[in-house]
């Protein structure tokens, strides 16, 4: 199906800790029957430290810090990608999306730097990177909402409300919000929460005449596999299973947000096309798709894959960069 056309393709195209009860979860299996292999470290810290306890501890500590950086990067990139999937939209030209992305990154970076200066923090010093990161995550969410409402952003009013932002920065610490999640419980919780978000989107807006009881398992399997694949790309080789589980937990939440957004965009596109039909044509079209299981999800899946992969790539670049400002980290890479 070509992007930008008004033609319906006929091709099939954080935290409440759960109990040990596995109800409500899907049984994800790979060909070998192991659905949690991605949680295993890909390198052995004890072996590579030559059995030196101190070196082993240093390797694990570095891997843990890398995991935290990755979680933070995802919390910045995901709101931006979600906003761009809606405006200018999943079918917009690549250059328009890239231009909008650069604009949002620049504004998030700029206002975060301004706030750092207002509270007497030098954002260029490595010891202060976490402060700027906290602000960047906060502003990513705020500017996402502005962008979705107006397709433009206004940071001047936020700067004028600097006192509130200062209070916010004083109450937030470096301590992550992903502690206390055991490996398997994190996987279960992530699957449940992701399922609820997608079901809510379909039931609240337009269900595309799909049978969710039949669709939800393959959808969640897709999100599970994509998130597991992303863990392998983003996690440090020495990251322990518990850290990988935390990363997976966040990735599943972001994946479900993006999938729900792709579903919403497809629903709007289909409705717009149907509005141009005559009543007779609408009736025939609806009968056709209702009798064949609903409108195809090919474009939903395509758009999800495209933007999820973009989120992972950009997050990986953010983590690997040692530069302070968000705009500097992603310069010439968006």
Rosetta blueprint (number, residue, H / E / L):
1 X L
2 X L
3 X L
4 X L
5 X L
6 X L
7 X L
8 X L
9 X L
10 X L
11 X L
12 X L
13 X L
14 X L
15 X L
16 X L
17 X L
18 X L
19 X L
20 X L
21 X L
22 X L
23 X L
24 X L
25 X L
26 X L
27 X L
28 X L
29 X L
30 X L
31 X L
32 X L
33 X L
34 X L
35 X L
36 X L
37 X H
38 X H
39 X H
40 X L
41 X L
42 X L
43 X L
44 X L
45 X H
46 X H
47 X H
48 X H
49 X L
50 X L
51 X L
52 X L
53 X H
54 X H
55 X H
56 X H
57 X H
58 X H
59 X H
60 X H
61 X H
62 X H
63 X H
64 X H
65 X H
66 X H
67 X H
68 X H
69 X H
70 X H
71 X H
72 X H
73 X H
74 X H
75 X H
76 X H
77 X H
78 X H
79 X H
80 X H
81 X H
82 X H
83 X H
84 X H
85 X H
86 X H
87 X H
88 X H
89 X H
90 X L
91 X L
92 X L
93 X L
94 X H
95 X H
96 X H
97 X H
98 X H
99 X H
100 X H
101 X H
102 X H
103 X H
104 X H
105 X H
106 X H
107 X H
108 X H
109 X H
110 X H
111 X H
112 X H
113 X H
114 X H
115 X H
116 X H
117 X H
118 X H
119 X L
120 X L
121 X L
122 X L
123 X L
124 X L
125 X L
126 X H
127 X H
128 X H
129 X H
130 X H
131 X H
132 X H
133 X H
134 X H
135 X H
136 X H
137 X H
138 X H
139 X H
140 X H
141 X H
142 X H
143 X H
144 X H
145 X H
146 X H
147 X H
148 X H
149 X H
150 X H
151 X L
152 X L
153 X L
154 X L
155 X L
156 X H
157 X H
158 X H
159 X H
160 X H
161 X L
162 X H
163 X H
164 X H
165 X H
166 X H
167 X H
168 X H
169 X H
170 X H
171 X H
172 X L
173 X L
174 X L
175 X L
176 X L
177 X L
178 X L
179 X L
180 X L
181 X L
182 X L
183 X H
184 X H
185 X H
186 X H
187 X H
188 X H
189 X H
190 X H
191 X H
192 X H
193 X H
194 X H
195 X H
196 X H
197 X H
198 X H
199 X H
200 X H
201 X H
202 X H
203 X H
204 X H
205 X L
206 X L
207 X L
208 X L
209 X L
210 X L
211 X L
212 X H
213 X H
214 X H
215 X H
216 X H
217 X H
218 X H
219 X H
220 X H
221 X H
222 X H
223 X H
224 X H
225 X H
226 X H
227 X H
228 X H
229 X H
230 X H
231 X H
232 X H
233 X H
234 X H
235 X L
236 X L
237 X L
238 X L
239 X L
240 X L
241 X H
242 X H
243 X H
244 X H
245 X H
246 X H
247 X H
248 X H
249 X H
250 X H
251 X H
252 X H
253 X H
254 X H
255 X H
256 X H
257 X H
258 X H
259 X H
260 X H
261 X H
262 X H
263 X H
264 X H
265 X H
266 X H
267 X H
268 X H
269 X H
270 X H
271 X H
272 X H
273 X H
274 X H
275 X H
276 X L
277 X L
278 X L
279 X H
280 X H
281 X H
282 X H
283 X H
284 X H
285 X H
286 X H
287 X H
288 X H
289 X H
290 X H
291 X H
292 X L
293 X L
294 X L
295 X L
296 X L
297 X L
298 X H
299 X H
300 X H
301 X H
302 X H
303 X H
304 X H
305 X H
306 X H
307 X H
308 X H
309 X H
310 X H
311 X H
312 X H
313 X H
314 X H
315 X H
316 X H
317 X H
318 X H
319 X H
320 X H
321 X L
322 X L
323 X L
324 X L
325 X L
326 X H
327 X H
328 X H
329 X H
330 X L
331 X L
332 X L
333 X L
334 X L
